[in-house]
């Protein structure tokens, strides 16, 4: 099971789950040992397959840091924090996180789009 290390210790994922936002983006940075990459990828694939079947799931994309860094970023879009909360706290999902390499560290954080006039829309 990966260690959860908050991106923002003052507002960890457990507190973010209580905020109702629509839609919501999960950004999850994983750091791990290079030797654990294949085990990580299989565990993430299994997690993503479960999440993909959950109500409110829109999309996900896994990214790997360039070069020799075994750091990964998962970007997932959900219809709402309520949908993500239901999937994230689902007993079947909680059971699925145990196959992650023990040295893996996950830093999940929820975001919402921000409109900046003339640049981007929310």
Secondary structure by P-SEA (a helix, b strand, c coil): cbbbbbccccccaaaaaaccccbbbbbbbbbbcccaaaaaaaaaaaaaaaaaacccccbbbbbbbcccccbbbbbbbcccaaaaaaaaacaaaaaaaccccccbbbbbbbbbbbbccccccc
